[in-house]
Amino acid sequence: MISGLAIALMMVLFLGLWSWAWSKRRQADFIEAAQLPLIEQAPRRPEDPQA
């Protein structure tokens, strides 16, 4: 009984997360994140502290 409820809860959480990630409101964020590896950064100066 408890394992069935746990499975149902996990399924609902999974479907909620899936629908949130694929919603139209998130599309602009994903497009921006997809471009991050292509953005060139300015070269670091030796005097800049390491982050």
N, C-alpha and C positions, 0 to 999 in steps of 0.2 A: 504494500500500500504506500509506504513512505517513499520507496524507490520510484514508484510510478509518478508520484507527485513531484519528486525531484527531477525526473526526466521531463515532465510537462513544463516545469518552471524553467529548466535549461533551454527547452525548445522555444518557449515564449521569449526568453532573453535573447537567444540567438536570432530569432526572426525580427525582434525589435532593433537589435544592433545592425542587422543586415539592411533593414528598411531605412534606418537613419543614415548609414554610409552611402546608400544608393539614391538618396533623395535629391531632388533638383536643387535644393538650397546648398548642398555640399559640392555641387559640380564645379563652381568657380574655385573653391579651395583645392580640389584635386587637380584642376588644370594648372593652377599656380605651383602646387607641389611637384607636378611632373616637370616643370621647367627649371626647378632648382639645380639639378646636376649640370644644366647647360649654361648657367650664369657664370661668367668669369669674374673672379674676385681680383682686386688690386693686389700686387705682390706685397708681402709683409716686409716691413722695415726691420732691420736687426735690433733696433732699440725698443721695438714694441714688446710688451710682456706676453709670454705664452699664455694662452687661455686654456 
